[in-house]
Structure formats: structure tokens, C-alpha cells
Amino acid sequence: MAFLIAFYLLFTGRQVDPRPEDALEADVVDYAGEYGFFSPTSWWPLPVGFFAALTGTGLIVGWWLFFLAVLGLMLSLVGFVFEYYRGEQATL
């Protein structure tokens, strides 16, 4: 298994261009840019976490709670994924 991982990293490492942080004399400003997009005002992680915990509880307590929690989890995941496609925060 370790050989497969080593082969994959060696194979893909040869195909990727060197990044600015790989240079020995690199400065912080060489890789100044966007690191990602994080939503500071999103409420969707709260219901996702609640229904994920309720799904785990449903596995212990009973099948009826499990299925209701999975339904809530799916709905909250859809809301979380499509948050920026509708409403006030929609990007065009």
C-alpha cells in the first residue's frame, strides 16, 4: 500500500509545476492570493451538524428516528450546498 501511495505522489509530482512555496528563497508575498471561499454568515452548518448527530443517535435509539434524521440531514445538506444559488447571497 505504501508503494502505491509513493508511486502516485512521484507520478503526480512530476506533472505539477513547481509552486512558489517550493522555492528556497521564497517570500510570503510570492504566494499572496485567495486561499478559498468561506461563508461567514451561513447558518447551514448548524442544521447539518444537528441532523448528523441525530442520525447517529437514531442508530442507537431506533430505526424511526434514524430515517427521520436522514431525511433532515439530506434536506439540510441540499440547503448547504445550494446556499449561493438563490436569495440574497446568489452569485451571478
MMTF fields as JSON, N, C-alpha, C and O atoms, coordinates in Angstrom:
{
  "mmtfVersion": "1.0.0",
  "mmtfProducer": "UNKNOWN",
  "numBonds": 367,
  "numAtoms": 368,
  "numGroups": 92,
  "numChains": 1,
  "numModels": 1,
  "chainsPerModel": [1],
  "groupsPerChain": [92],
  "chainIdList": ["A"],
  "bondAtomList": [4, 2, 8, 6, 12, 10, 16, 14, 20, 18, 24, 22, 28, 26, 32, 30, 36, 34, 40, 38, 44, 42, 48, 46, 52, 50, 56, 54, 60, 58, 64, 62, 68, 66, 72, 70, 76, 74, 80, 78, 84, 82, 88, 86, 92, 90, 96, 94, 100, 98, 104, 102, 108, 106, 112, 110, 116, 114, 120, 118, 124, 122, 128, 126, 132, 130, 136, 134, 140, 138, 144, 142, 148, 146, 152, 150, 156, 154, 160, 158, 164, 162, 168, 166, 172, 170, 176, 174, 180, 178, 184, 182, 188, 186, 192, 190, 196, 194, 200, 198, 204, 202, 208, 206, 212, 210, 216, 214, 220, 218, 224, 222, 228, 226, 232, 230, 236, 234, 240, 238, 244, 242, 248, 246, 252, 250, 256, 254, 260, 258, 264, 262, 268, 266, 272, 270, 276, 274, 280, 278, 284, 282, 288, 286, 292, 290, 296, 294, 300, 298, 304, 302, 308, 306, 312, 310, 316, 314, 320, 318, 324, 322, 328, 326, 332, 330, 336, 334, 340, 338, 344, 342, 348, 346, 352, 350, 356, 354, 360, 358, 364, 362],
  "bondOrderList": [1, 1, 1, 1, 1, 1, 1, 1, 1, 1, 1, 1, 1, 1, 1, 1, 1, 1, 1, 1, 1, 1, 1, 1, 1, 1, 1, 1, 1, 1, 1, 1, 1, 1, 1, 1, 1, 1, 1, 1, 1, 1, 1, 1, 1, 1, 1, 1, 1, 1, 1, 1, 1, 1, 1, 1, 1, 1, 1, 1, 1, 1, 1, 1, 1, 1, 1, 1, 1, 1, 1, 1, 1, 1, 1, 1, 1, 1, 1, 1, 1, 1, 1, 1, 1, 1, 1, 1, 1, 1, 1],
  "groupList": [{"groupName": "MET", "atomNameList": ["N", "CA", "C", "O"], "elementList": ["N", "C", "C", "O"], "formalChargeList": [0, 0, 0, 0], "bondAtomList": [1, 0, 2, 1, 3, 2], "bondOrderList": [1, 1, 2], "singleLetterCode": "M", "chemCompType": "L-PEPTIDE LINKING"}, {"groupName": "ALA", "atomNameList": ["N", "CA", "C", "O"], "elementList": ["N", "C", "C", "O"], "formalChargeList": [0, 0, 0, 0], "bondAtomList": [1, 0, 2, 1, 3, 2], "bondOrderList": [1, 1, 2], "singleLetterCode": "A", "chemCompType": "L-PEPTIDE LINKING"}, {"groupName": "PHE", "atomNameList": ["N", "CA", "C", "O"], "elementList": ["N", "C", "C", "O"], "formalChargeList": [0, 0, 0, 0], "bondAtomList": [1, 0, 2, 1, 3, 2], "bondOrderList": [1, 1, 2], "singleLetterCode": "F", "chemCompType": "L-PEPTIDE LINKING"}, {"groupName": "LEU", "atomNameList": ["N", "CA", "C", "O"], "elementList": ["N", "C", "C", "O"], "formalChargeList": [0, 0, 0, 0], "bondAtomList": [1, 0, 2, 1, 3, 2], "bondOrderList": [1, 1, 2], "singleLetterCode": "L", "chemCompType": "L-PEPTIDE LINKING"}, {"groupName": "ILE", "atomNameList": ["N", "CA", "C", "O"], "elementList": ["N", "C", "C", "O"], "formalChargeList": [0, 0, 0, 0], "bondAtomList": [1, 0, 2, 1, 3, 2], "bondOrderList": [1, 1, 2], "singleLetterCode": "I", "chemCompType": "L-PEPTIDE LINKING"}, {"groupName": "TYR", "atomNameList": ["N", "CA", "C", "O"], "elementList": ["N", "C", "C", "O"], "formalChargeList": [0, 0, 0, 0], "bondAtomList": [1, 0, 2, 1, 3, 2], "bondOrderList": [1, 1, 2], "singleLetterCode": "Y", "chemCompType": "L-PEPTIDE LINKING"}, {"groupName": "THR", "atomNameList": ["N", "CA", "C", "O"], "elementList": ["N", "C", "C", "O"], "formalChargeList": [0, 0, 0, 0], "bondAtomList": [1, 0, 2, 1, 3, 2], "bondOrderList": [1, 1, 2], "singleLetterCode": "T", "chemCompType": "L-PEPTIDE LINKING"}, {"groupName": "GLY", "atomNameList": ["N", "CA", "C", "O"], "elementList": ["N", "C", "C", "O"], "formalChargeList": [0, 0, 0, 0], "bondAtomList": [1, 0, 2, 1, 3, 2], "bondOrderList": [1, 1, 2], "singleLetterCode": "G", "chemCompType": "PEPTIDE LINKING"}, {"groupName": "ARG", "atomNameList": ["N", "CA", "C", "O"], "elementList": ["N", "C", "C", "O"], "formalChargeList": [0, 0, 0, 0], "bondAtomList": [1, 0, 2, 1, 3, 2], "bondOrderList": [1, 1, 2], "singleLetterCode": "R", "chemCompType": "L-PEPTIDE LINKING"}, {"groupName": "GLN", "atomNameList": ["N", "CA", "C", "O"], "elementList": ["N", "C", "C", "O"], "formalChargeList": [0, 0, 0, 0], "bondAtomList": [1, 0, 2, 1, 3, 2], "bondOrderList": [1, 1, 2], "singleLetterCode": "Q", "chemCompType": "L-PEPTIDE LINKING"}, {"groupName": "VAL", "atomNameList": ["N", "CA", "C", "O"], "elementList": ["N", "C", "C", "O"], "formalChargeList": [0, 0, 0, 0], "bondAtomList": [1, 0, 2, 1, 3, 2], "bondOrderList": [1, 1, 2], "singleLetterCode": "V", "chemCompType": "L-PEPTIDE LINKING"}, {"groupName": "ASP", "atomNameList": ["N", "CA", "C", "O"], "elementList": ["N", "C", "C", "O"], "formalChargeList": [0, 0, 0, 0], "bondAtomList": [1, 0, 2, 1, 3, 2], "bondOrderList": [1, 1, 2], "singleLetterCode": "D", "chemCompType": "L-PEPTIDE LINKING"}, {"groupName": "PRO", "atomNameList": ["N", "CA", "C", "O"], "elementList": ["N", "C", "C", "O"], "formalChargeList": [0, 0, 0, 0], "bondAtomList": [1, 0, 2, 1, 3, 2], "bondOrderList": [1, 1, 2], "singleLetterCode": "P", "chemCompType": "L-PEPTIDE LINKING"}, {"groupName": "GLU", "atomNameList": ["N", "CA", "C", "O"], "elementList": ["N", "C", "C", "O"], "formalChargeList": [0, 0, 0, 0], "bondAtomList": [1, 0, 2, 1, 3, 2], "bondOrderList": [1, 1, 2], "singleLetterCode": "E", "chemCompType": "L-PEPTIDE LINKING"}, {"groupName": "SER", "atomNameList": ["N", "CA", "C", "O"], "elementList": ["N", "C", "C", "O"], "formalChargeList": [0, 0, 0, 0], "bondAtomList": [1, 0, 2, 1, 3, 2], "bondOrderList": [1, 1, 2], "singleLetterCode": "S", "chemCompType": "L-PEPTIDE LINKING"}, {"groupName": "TRP", "atomNameList": ["N", "CA", "C", "O"], "elementList": ["N", "C", "C", "O"], "formalChargeList": [0, 0, 0, 0], "bondAtomList": [1, 0, 2, 1, 3, 2], "bondOrderList": [1, 1, 2], "singleLetterCode": "W", "chemCompType": "L-PEPTIDE LINKING"}],
  "groupTypeList": [0, 1, 2, 3, 4, 1, 2, 5, 3, 3, 2, 6, 7, 8, 9, 10, 11, 12, 8, 12, 13, 11, 1, 3, 13, 1, 11, 10, 10, 11, 5, 1, 7, 13, 5, 7, 2, 2, 14, 12, 6, 14, 15, 15, 12, 3, 12, 10, 7, 2, 2, 1, 1, 3, 6, 7, 6, 7, 3, 4, 10, 7, 15, 15, 3, 2, 2, 3, 1, 10, 3, 7, 3, 0, 3, 14, 3, 10, 7, 2, 10, 2, 13, 5, 5, 8, 7, 13, 9, 1, 6, 3],
  "groupIdList": [1, 2, 3, 4, 5, 6, 7, 8, 9, 10, 11, 12, 13, 14, 15, 16, 17, 18, 19, 20, 21, 22, 23, 24, 25, 26, 27, 28, 29, 30, 31, 32, 33, 34, 35, 36, 37, 38, 39, 40, 41, 42, 43, 44, 45, 46, 47, 48, 49, 50, 51, 52, 53, 54, 55, 56, 57, 58, 59, 60, 61, 62, 63, 64, 65, 66, 67, 68, 69, 70, 71, 72, 73, 74, 75, 76, 77, 78, 79, 80, 81, 82, 83, 84, 85, 86, 87, 88, 89, 90, 91, 92],
  "secStructList": [7, 2, 2, 2, 2, 2, 2, 2, 2, 2, 2, 2, 2, 2, 2, 1, 7, 7, 7, 4, 4, 4, 1, 6, 6, 7, 7, 4, 4, 4, 4, 7, 1, 7, 7, 7, 7, 7, 7, 6, 6, 7, 7, 6, 2, 2, 2, 2, 2, 2, 2, 2, 2, 2, 2, 2, 2, 2, 2, 2, 2, 7, 2, 2, 2, 2, 2, 2, 2, 2, 2, 2, 2, 2, 2, 2, 2, 2, 2, 2, 2, 6, 4, 4, 4, 1, 4, 4, 4, 7, 7, 7],
  "xCoordList": [0.825, 0.0, 0.878, 0.578, 1.947, 2.847, 3.507, 3.754, 3.796, 4.384, 3.41, 3.828, 2.129, 1.139, 1.038, 0.953, 1.048, 0.98, 2.245, 2.168, 3.402, 4.658, 4.701, 5.157, 4.235, 4.204, 3.271, 3.602, 2.111, 1.154, 1.743, 1.641, 2.358, 2.938, 4.101, 4.253, 4.916, 6.019, 5.501, 6.018, 4.496, 3.941, 3.27, 3.501, 2.451, 1.762, 2.696, 2.486, 3.711, 4.67, 5.465, 5.889, 5.67, 6.399, 5.533, 6.067, 4.227, 3.327, 2.92, 2.454, 3.081, 2.657, 3.824, 4.954, 3.53, 4.565, 4.987, 4.183, 6.241, 6.676, 5.894, 5.632, 5.54, 4.762, 5.711, 6.862, 5.234, 6.116, 6.651, 7.773, 5.88, 6.354, 7.412, 8.008, 7.647, 8.684, 10.079, 11.077, 10.159, 11.452, 12.11, 11.442, 13.406, 14.123, 14.208, 14.238, 14.247, 14.348, 12.997, 12.957, 11.921, 10.585, 10.221, 10.626, 9.452, 8.905, 7.421, 6.826, 6.84, 5.414, 4.582, 3.545, 5.035, 4.255, 4.268, 3.475, 5.146, 5.175, 3.911, 3.534, 3.268, 2.032, 0.888, 0.102, 0.807, -0.311, -1.473, -1.331, -2.583, -3.753, -4.895, -4.872, -5.881, -7.073, -6.825, -6.386, -7.099, -6.915, -8.172, -8.115, -9.293, -10.554, -11.696, -11.501, -12.875, -14.071, -14.742, -15.07, -14.945, -15.568, -16.735, -16.584, -17.872, -19.075, -19.172, -19.357, -19.052, -19.094, -20.498, -20.656, -21.516, -22.88, -23.779, -25.001, -23.22, -24.033, -24.558, -23.808, -25.849, -26.474, -26.607, -27.015, -26.279, -26.5, -25.63, -26.083, -24.424, -23.678, -24.374, -24.178, -25.181, -25.892, -26.905, -26.859, -27.829, -28.735, -28.036, -28.462, -26.975, -26.238, -25.632, -25.734, -25.01, -24.437, -25.49, -25.292, -26.618, -27.693, -28.252, -28.398, -28.564, -29.142, -28.116, -28.491, -26.835, -25.81, -25.728, -25.615, -25.785, -25.786, -27.059, -27.024, -28.182, -29.447, -29.459, -30.084, -28.773, -28.656, -27.87, -28.258, -26.778, -26.019, -26.817, -26.731, -27.594, -28.46, -29.541, -29.918, -30.037, -31.066, -30.581, -31.369, -29.293, -28.749, -28.819, -28.957, -28.725, -28.752, -30.177, -30.526, -31.003, -32.334, -33.345, -34.011, -33.458, -34.461, -34.434, -33.923, -34.989, -34.949, -35.794, -35.454, -36.902, -37.776, -37.067, -37.231, -36.281, -35.524, -34.406, -34.099, -33.804, -32.74, -33.25, -32.607, -34.392, -34.909, -35.37, -35.187, -35.96, -36.342, -35.105, -35.099, -34.073, -32.845, -32.123, -31.558, -32.133, -31.511, -32.243, -31.612, -33.563, -34.342, -33.967, -33.743, -33.899, -33.487, -32.06, -31.757, -31.179, -29.791, -29.683, -28.929, -30.427, -30.399, -30.924, -30.348, -32.011, -32.564, -31.598, -31.436, -30.969, -30.032, -28.758, -28.16, -28.334, -27.182, -27.49, -26.636, -28.704, -29.102, -29.102, -28.627, -29.626, -29.601, -28.193, -27.909, -27.31, -25.922, -25.185, -24.422, -25.419, -24.724, -25.224, -24.429, -26.542, -27.123, -27.39, -28.247, -26.689, -26.901, -26.664, -27.377, -25.695, -25.33, -25.952, -25.484, -26.975, -27.667, -28.979, -29.547, -29.477, -30.759, -30.673, -29.797, -31.608, -31.782, -30.779, -30.22, -30.566, -29.753, -28.294, -27.646, -27.761, -26.34, -26.044, -24.929, -27.016, -26.824, -25.757, -25.76, -24.851, -23.821, -24.234, -24.737, -24.022, -24.423, -23.249, -23.399],
  "yCoordList": [-1.179, 0.0, 1.256, 2.229, 1.226, 2.377, 2.599, 3.74, 1.509, 1.637, 2.317, 3.135, 1.996, 2.627, 4.127, 4.927, 4.497, 5.914, 6.637, 7.747, 6.016, 6.627, 6.782, 7.809, 5.779, 5.86, 6.966, 7.704, 7.092, 8.134, 9.517, 10.394, 9.719, 11.021, 11.349, 12.499, 10.37, 10.587, 10.897, 11.792, 10.169, 10.352, 11.714, 12.412, 12.098, 13.39, 14.551, 15.656, 14.329, 15.39, 15.819, 16.971, 14.919, 15.26, 16.039, 16.758, 15.916, 16.588, 17.982, 18.778, 18.292, 19.577, 20.556, 20.215, 21.783, 22.811, 23.168, 23.07, 23.58, 23.968, 25.182, 26.125, 25.139, 26.222, 27.23, 26.901, 28.463, 29.481, 29.09, 29.46, 28.358, 28.0, 26.898, 26.597, 26.297, 25.28, 25.878, 25.181, 27.151, 27.801, 28.062, 28.439, 27.858, 28.044, 29.513, 29.823, 30.419, 31.849, 32.546, 33.744, 31.856, 32.434, 33.329, 33.09, 34.357, 35.244, 34.953, 34.222, 35.537, 35.345, 35.949, 35.4, 37.076, 37.769, 37.032, 37.359, 36.049, 35.304, 34.488, 34.207, 34.114, 33.345, 34.082, 33.483, 35.358, 36.135, 35.985, 36.238, 35.588, 35.406, 34.836, 34.82, 34.373, 33.841, 32.399, 31.57, 32.11, 30.765, 29.928, 28.706, 30.559, 29.838, 30.763, 31.941, 30.217, 30.998, 30.404, 29.217, 31.226, 30.777, 31.696, 32.918, 31.125, 31.902, 32.28, 31.402, 33.557, 33.938, 34.012, 33.995, 34.095, 34.291, 33.089, 33.219, 31.948, 30.776, 30.112, 29.868, 29.824, 29.095, 27.606, 26.836, 27.188, 25.799, 24.782, 23.65, 25.096, 24.089, 23.666, 22.544, 24.546, 24.205, 23.078, 22.092, 23.176, 22.036, 20.787, 19.672, 20.956, 19.779, 19.029, 17.805, 19.749, 19.11, 18.504, 17.42, 19.204, 18.69, 17.387, 16.406, 17.378, 16.168, 15.046, 13.873, 15.376, 14.329, 13.667, 12.445, 14.475, 13.912, 13.12, 12.074, 13.62, 12.913, 11.599, 10.628, 11.569, 10.325, 9.286, 8.118, 9.7, 8.778, 8.306, 7.141, 9.205, 8.815, 7.859, 6.933, 8.083, 7.206, 5.79, 4.847, 5.621, 4.273, 3.522, 2.299, 4.257, 3.634, 3.46, 2.408, 4.496, 4.512, 3.697, 2.818, 3.99, 3.27, 3.657, 4.713, 2.789, 2.995, 4.179, 4.853, 4.453, 5.556, 6.897, 7.782, 7.058, 8.293, 8.41, 9.504, 7.285, 7.274, 7.768, 8.608, 7.262, 7.658, 9.108, 9.793, 9.587, 10.998, 11.901, 12.956, 11.482, 12.276, 12.281, 13.302, 11.156, 11.108, 12.038, 12.72, 12.073, 12.99, 14.443, 15.235, 14.788, 16.137, 16.448, 17.573, 15.454, 15.648, 15.907, 16.783, 15.158, 15.367, 16.754, 17.431, 17.17, 18.496, 19.607, 20.589, 19.458, 20.49, 20.483, 21.539, 19.328, 19.283, 19.954, 20.636, 19.763, 20.44, 21.948, 22.693, 22.4, 23.825, 24.364, 25.48, 23.582, 23.996, 24.095, 25.033, 23.122, 23.095, 24.202, 24.858, 24.408, 25.373, 26.73, 27.472, 27.065, 28.319, 29.536, 30.533, 29.471, 30.631, 30.601, 31.315, 29.813, 29.785, 30.545, 30.838, 30.873, 31.558, 32.618, 32.591, 33.55, 34.503, 35.637, 36.019, 36.161, 37.359, 37.149, 38.082, 35.952, 35.701, 35.073, 34.604, 35.054, 34.407, 35.138, 36.366, 34.377, 34.951, 34.763, 33.706, 35.774, 35.701, 35.46, 35.371],
  "zCoordList": [0.0, 0.0, 0.0, -0.691, 0.769, 0.813, -0.544, -0.934, -1.269, -2.598, -3.557, -4.376, -3.47, -4.338, -4.066, -4.998, -2.807, -2.454, -2.914, -3.44, -2.718, -3.142, -4.658, -5.161, -5.388, -6.848, -7.312, -8.24, -6.679, -7.053, -6.807, -7.664, -5.647, -5.339, -6.266, -6.679, -6.595, -7.515, -8.915, -9.583, -9.357, -10.698, -10.841, -11.828, -9.882, -9.976, -9.665, -10.166, -8.86, -8.558, -9.773, -9.86, -10.703, -11.92, -12.905, -13.749, -12.818, -13.753, -13.297, -14.112, -12.026, -11.481, -11.531, -11.184, -11.973, -11.995, -10.574, -9.647, -10.392, -9.049, -8.545, -9.292, -7.298, -6.702, -6.057, -5.77, -5.827, -5.233, -3.858, -3.512, -3.075, -1.738, -1.753, -0.72, -2.921, -3.017, -3.202, -3.015, -3.564, -3.754, -2.398, -1.436, -2.336, -1.074, -0.67, 0.521, -1.642, -1.352, -1.462, -1.739, -1.259, -1.428, -0.254, 0.884, -0.557, 0.468, 0.626, -0.165, 1.66, 1.914, 0.79, 0.416, 0.253, -0.777, -2.116, -2.999, -2.283, -3.538, -3.75, -4.888, -2.682, -2.814, -2.126, -1.392, -2.367, -1.838, -2.805, -4.001, -2.302, -3.145, -2.344, -1.114, -3.055, -2.405, -1.965, -2.763, -0.723, -0.189, -0.284, -0.149, -0.513, -0.598, -0.263, 0.039, -0.32, -0.027, 1.196, 1.22, 2.205, 3.436, 3.747, 3.752, 4.0, 4.242, 5.719, 6.562, 6.048, 7.458, 8.036, 9.256, 7.195, 7.699, 7.461, 7.526, 7.193, 6.881, 8.15, 9.095, 8.155, 9.258, 8.943, 9.812, 7.74, 7.352, 8.082, 8.25, 8.524, 9.29, 10.581, 11.048, 11.161, 12.394, 12.178, 12.914, 11.192, 10.999, 10.47, 10.77, 9.691, 9.213, 10.396, 10.472, 11.308, 12.492, 13.398, 13.947, 13.559, 14.403, 13.844, 14.574, 12.548, 11.966, 11.826, 11.835, 11.698, 11.698, 13.068, 13.165, 14.129, 15.482, 15.744, 16.391, 15.239, 15.411, 14.627, 15.053, 13.488, 12.723, 13.513, 13.563, 14.124, 14.973, 16.167, 16.556, 16.752, 17.866, 17.393, 18.112, 16.187, 15.629, 15.409, 15.486, 15.137, 15.007, 16.33, 16.352, 17.423, 18.745, 19.252, 19.786, 19.084, 19.693, 18.897, 19.444, 17.614, 16.838, 15.373, 15.0, 14.554, 13.11, 12.679, 11.707, 13.39, 13.006, 13.162, 12.323, 14.227, 14.428, 13.401, 12.927, 13.063, 12.067, 10.722, 10.092, 10.272, 8.963, 8.942, 7.936, 10.024, 10.092, 10.093, 9.458, 10.801, 10.856, 9.513, 9.122, 8.801, 7.476, 6.52, 5.712, 6.603, 5.772, 6.085, 5.17, 7.354, 7.738, 7.329, 6.933, 7.421, 7.025, 5.529, 5.107, 4.727, 3.279, 2.906, 2.055, 3.54, 3.249, 3.663, 2.939, 4.806, 5.243, 4.395, 4.186, 3.908, 3.005, 1.675, 1.109, 1.177, -0.062, 0.149, -0.708, 1.275, 1.573, 1.709, 1.276, 2.307, 2.495, 1.16, 0.932, 0.285, -1.0, -1.924, -2.597, -1.956, -2.884, -2.245, -2.725, -1.194, -0.476, -1.361, -1.242, -2.225, -3.035, -4.422, -5.309, -4.638, -5.917, -5.882, -6.934, -4.684, -4.553, -3.471, -2.607, -3.546, -2.461, -2.444, -3.473, -1.259, -1.064, -1.437, -1.912, -1.237, -1.461, -2.814, -3.039, -3.72, -5.016, -5.82, -5.905, -6.404, -7.264, -8.706, -9.086, -9.496, -10.91, -11.792, -13.01]
}
